[in-house]
Amino acid sequence: MHTPFGSECPYFYGDYARGRNREECRLLQGAGLAWDSSLCKTCPVPGIKRANACGFVRLRPRLSRPALNLFRKQVQVTAYCEKVSQNVAEPHIGCGQCHPLPPAFQVKP
C-alpha cells in the first residue's frame, strides 16, 4: 500500500472505507513503537524492500533522533537473516549467502 508520501511499503496499512481515516505502520506496531505519518517521509524500509525481496531477511526497527534536529524522530532498521542466523550489514543487498551472484557477475582475480 502507498504511504502518505507516495512510496510503496508492505508494512503500511490505511483504511479509508466509508469515511474512515485509519493509518498504521505494522512494522513499528509489531515492535511496540509509536507511529506517526511523518516517519514515512524518511523511512528506509520501502527502499530496502524494493532492493531486496529475500524472504529470510527480518527487519527490526527503532526510532532515533538525528543530531541536528532533536524534535524530529526517524526510523532506522537493522536486518537479520534467519537462514544463516546472522546480522545483515547492508539490508539493501542482503547477507550474500541466500542468493549468491551468478558466476557471470562475480569478479575474478
C-alpha atoms as an extended CHARMM CRD file, in Angstrom:
* protein
*
       109  EXT
         1         1  MET       CA              0.0000000000        0.0000000000        0.0000000000  PROA      1               0.0000000000
         2         2  HSD       CA              1.2020000000        3.5330000000       -0.6690000000  PROA      2               0.0000000000
         3         3  THR       CA              2.3790000000        5.6060000000        2.2860000000  PROA      3               0.0000000000
         4         4  PRO       CA              1.2290000000        9.2150000000        2.7600000000  PROA      4               0.0000000000
         5         5  PHE       CA              4.4120000000       10.2630000000        0.9410000000  PROA      5               0.0000000000
         6         6  GLY       CA              3.8190000000        8.0590000000       -2.1030000000  PROA      6               0.0000000000
         7         7  SER       CA              6.2230000000        5.1500000000       -1.6860000000  PROA      7               0.0000000000
         8         8  GLU       CA              5.0440000000        1.5460000000       -1.7300000000  PROA      8               0.0000000000
         9         9  CYS       CA              5.5120000000       -0.1380000000        1.6620000000  PROA      9               0.0000000000
        10        10  PRO       CA              4.3470000000       -3.6320000000        2.6420000000  PROA      10              0.0000000000
        11        11  TYR       CA              4.0680000000       -2.6310000000        6.3110000000  PROA      11              0.0000000000
        12        12  PHE       CA              1.8790000000        0.4640000000        5.8640000000  PROA      12              0.0000000000
        13        13  TYR       CA             -1.8690000000       -0.0130000000        6.2300000000  PROA      13              0.0000000000
        14        14  GLY       CA             -4.5600000000        2.5540000000        5.5420000000  PROA      14              0.0000000000
        15        15  ASP       CA             -8.2860000000        2.0350000000        5.9810000000  PROA      15              0.0000000000
        16        16  TYR       CA            -10.2440000000        4.7500000000        4.1760000000  PROA      16              0.0000000000
        17        17  ALA       CA            -13.5210000000        2.8850000000        3.5130000000  PROA      17              0.0000000000
        18        18  ARG       CA            -16.7840000000        4.6420000000        4.3560000000  PROA      18              0.0000000000
        19        19  GLY       CA            -15.1930000000        7.7710000000        5.7480000000  PROA      19              0.0000000000
        20        20  ARG       CA            -12.6250000000        6.0940000000        7.9660000000  PROA      20              0.0000000000
        21        21  ASN       CA             -9.1630000000        7.5450000000        8.1270000000  PROA      21              0.0000000000
        22        22  ARG       CA             -7.1210000000        4.9160000000        9.9620000000  PROA      22              0.0000000000
        23        23  GLU       CA             -3.4230000000        4.5470000000        9.1440000000  PROA      23              0.0000000000
        24        24  GLU       CA             -0.7320000000        2.4660000000       10.8090000000  PROA      24              0.0000000000
        25        25  CYS       CA              2.7250000000        1.0220000000       10.3120000000  PROA      25              0.0000000000
        26        26  ARG       CA              2.6200000000       -2.6460000000       11.1480000000  PROA      26              0.0000000000
        27        27  LEU       CA              6.4110000000       -2.9160000000       11.3730000000  PROA      27              0.0000000000
        28        28  LEU       CA              6.6020000000       -0.2980000000       14.1310000000  PROA      28              0.0000000000
        29        29  GLN       CA              3.4120000000       -1.5190000000       15.7570000000  PROA      29              0.0000000000
        30        30  GLY       CA              4.8220000000       -5.0500000000       15.9320000000  PROA      30              0.0000000000
        31        31  ALA       CA              7.9090000000       -3.7110000000       17.6890000000  PROA      31              0.0000000000
        32        32  GLY       CA              5.8160000000       -1.7240000000       20.1870000000  PROA      32              0.0000000000
        33        33  LEU       CA              6.8720000000        1.6750000000       18.8270000000  PROA      33              0.0000000000
        34        34  ALA       CA              4.6340000000        4.6940000000       18.3260000000  PROA      34              0.0000000000
        35        35  TRP       CA              3.9720000000        5.6090000000       14.6960000000  PROA      35              0.0000000000
        36        36  ASP       CA              3.2850000000        8.9930000000       13.1130000000  PROA      36              0.0000000000
        37        37  SER       CA              2.7140000000        9.5980000000        9.4000000000  PROA      37              0.0000000000
        38        38  SER       CA              5.6910000000       11.9820000000        9.2660000000  PROA      38              0.0000000000
        39        39  LEU       CA              8.0040000000        8.9990000000        9.9070000000  PROA      39              0.0000000000
        40        40  CYS       CA              7.1690000000        7.6270000000        6.4330000000  PROA      40              0.0000000000
        41        41  LYS       CA              8.9140000000       10.5710000000        4.7580000000  PROA      41              0.0000000000
        42        42  THR       CA             12.4380000000        9.4200000000        5.6340000000  PROA      42              0.0000000000
        43        43  CYS       CA             11.7870000000        5.7310000000        6.3580000000  PROA      43              0.0000000000
        44        44  PRO       CA             14.3230000000        3.4030000000        4.6620000000  PROA      44              0.0000000000
        45        45  VAL       CA             12.0250000000        0.3420000000        4.6460000000  PROA      45              0.0000000000
        46        46  PRO       CA             10.3370000000        0.9180000000        1.2360000000  PROA      46              0.0000000000
        47        47  GLY       CA             13.7500000000        1.2460000000       -0.4200000000  PROA      47              0.0000000000
        48        48  ILE       CA             15.0510000000       -1.8730000000        1.3040000000  PROA      48              0.0000000000
        49        49  LYS       CA             12.0060000000       -3.8890000000        0.2510000000  PROA      49              0.0000000000
        50        50  ARG       CA             12.3420000000       -2.6870000000       -3.3650000000  PROA      50              0.0000000000
        51        51  ALA       CA             16.0260000000       -3.6420000000       -3.4800000000  PROA      51              0.0000000000
        52        52  ASN       CA             15.9270000000       -6.8990000000       -1.5050000000  PROA      52              0.0000000000
        53        53  ALA       CA             12.9840000000       -9.2850000000       -1.7930000000  PROA      53              0.0000000000
        54        54  CYS       CA             14.6010000000      -12.0970000000        0.2060000000  PROA      54              0.0000000000
        55        55  GLY       CA             12.0680000000      -13.9180000000        2.3600000000  PROA      55              0.0000000000
        56        56  PHE       CA             14.6170000000      -14.7290000000        5.0630000000  PROA      56              0.0000000000
        57        57  VAL       CA             15.5220000000      -11.1230000000        5.9720000000  PROA      57              0.0000000000
        58        58  ARG       CA             13.7050000000       -9.7550000000        9.0280000000  PROA      58              0.0000000000
        59        59  LEU       CA             13.7760000000       -6.0380000000        9.7240000000  PROA      59              0.0000000000
        60        60  ARG       CA             13.9950000000       -4.6630000000       13.2600000000  PROA      60              0.0000000000
        61        61  PRO       CA             13.0010000000       -1.0060000000       13.5390000000  PROA      61              0.0000000000
        62        62  ARG       CA             13.9620000000        1.5930000000       16.1000000000  PROA      62              0.0000000000
        63        63  LEU       CA             13.2360000000        5.2840000000       16.4230000000  PROA      63              0.0000000000
        64        64  SER       CA             16.0860000000        7.7490000000       16.8080000000  PROA      64              0.0000000000
        65        65  ARG       CA             16.5980000000       11.4750000000       16.7450000000  PROA      65              0.0000000000
        66        66  PRO       CA             19.1130000000       12.9800000000       14.3000000000  PROA      66              0.0000000000
        67        67  ALA       CA             21.9100000000       15.0130000000       15.8540000000  PROA      67              0.0000000000
        68        68  LEU       CA             20.9230000000       18.2960000000       14.2220000000  PROA      68              0.0000000000
        69        69  ASN       CA             17.1610000000       18.0830000000       14.7560000000  PROA      69              0.0000000000
        70        70  LEU       CA             16.2090000000       16.9310000000       18.2400000000  PROA      70              0.0000000000
        71        71  PHE       CA             12.4730000000       17.4610000000       17.7120000000  PROA      71              0.0000000000
        72        72  ARG       CA             12.0130000000       15.0590000000       14.7860000000  PROA      72              0.0000000000
        73        73  LYS       CA             12.2430000000       11.2790000000       15.0210000000  PROA      73              0.0000000000
        74        74  GLN       CA             13.2860000000        8.9790000000       12.2090000000  PROA      74              0.0000000000
        75        75  VAL       CA             13.1210000000        5.2500000000       11.6060000000  PROA      75              0.0000000000
        76        76  GLN       CA             16.3050000000        3.1980000000       11.4960000000  PROA      76              0.0000000000
        77        77  VAL       CA             16.3330000000       -0.5220000000       10.8020000000  PROA      77              0.0000000000
        78        78  THR       CA             18.6960000000       -3.4010000000       11.3230000000  PROA      78              0.0000000000
        79        79  ALA       CA             18.3170000000       -6.6100000000        9.3570000000  PROA      79              0.0000000000
        80        80  TYR       CA             18.7230000000      -10.2190000000       10.4110000000  PROA      80              0.0000000000
        81        81  CYS       CA             18.8730000000      -13.2370000000        8.0840000000  PROA      81              0.0000000000
        82        82  GLU       CA             17.0020000000      -16.2000000000        9.5170000000  PROA      82              0.0000000000
        83        83  LYS       CA             18.5160000000      -18.6850000000        7.0530000000  PROA      83              0.0000000000
        84        84  VAL       CA             22.1370000000      -18.1620000000        8.0760000000  PROA      84              0.0000000000
        85        85  SER       CA             21.3420000000      -16.7810000000       11.5800000000  PROA      85              0.0000000000
        86        86  GLN       CA             23.4250000000      -13.6340000000       11.3260000000  PROA      86              0.0000000000
        87        87  ASN       CA             23.0090000000       -9.8810000000       11.1830000000  PROA      87              0.0000000000
        88        88  VAL       CA             22.9990000000       -8.3060000000        7.7380000000  PROA      88              0.0000000000
        89        89  ALA       CA             25.4840000000       -5.4670000000        7.2980000000  PROA      89              0.0000000000
        90        90  GLU       CA             23.7300000000       -3.8960000000        4.2880000000  PROA      90              0.0000000000
        91        91  PRO       CA             19.9610000000       -4.5590000000        4.2410000000  PROA      91              0.0000000000
        92        92  HSD       CA             19.6000000000       -3.2570000000        0.6630000000  PROA      92              0.0000000000
        93        93  ILE       CA             21.9110000000       -6.0300000000       -0.6000000000  PROA      93              0.0000000000
        94        94  GLY       CA             21.2950000000       -8.8970000000        1.8380000000  PROA      94              0.0000000000
        95        95  CYS       CA             23.5800000000      -11.3490000000        3.5740000000  PROA      95              0.0000000000
        96        96  GLY       CA             25.1630000000      -12.7370000000        0.4010000000  PROA      96              0.0000000000
        97        97  GLN       CA             24.5350000000      -16.3590000000        1.3870000000  PROA      97              0.0000000000
        98        98  CYS       CA             20.8580000000      -16.8070000000        0.4530000000  PROA      98              0.0000000000
        99        99  HSD       CA             21.0780000000      -15.5180000000       -3.0960000000  PROA      99              0.0000000000
       100       100  PRO       CA             24.6870000000      -15.5450000000       -4.3480000000  PROA      100             0.0000000000
       101       101  LEU       CA             25.5940000000      -13.7010000000       -7.5210000000  PROA      101             0.0000000000
       102       102  PRO       CA             25.6900000000      -15.7440000000      -10.7340000000  PROA      102             0.0000000000
       103       103  PRO       CA             29.2070000000      -16.5760000000      -11.9840000000  PROA      103             0.0000000000
       104       104  ALA       CA             28.8690000000      -14.0500000000      -14.8260000000  PROA      104             0.0000000000
       105       105  PHE       CA             28.7040000000      -11.1890000000      -12.3150000000  PROA      105             0.0000000000
       106       106  GLN       CA             31.4800000000      -12.2970000000       -9.9680000000  PROA      106             0.0000000000
       107       107  VAL       CA             34.8140000000      -10.5010000000      -10.1260000000  PROA      107             0.0000000000
       108       108  LYS       CA             37.6690000000      -12.8850000000      -10.8540000000  PROA      108             0.0000000000
       109       109  PRO       CA             41.2080000000      -12.0350000000       -9.6810000000  PROA      109             0.0000000000
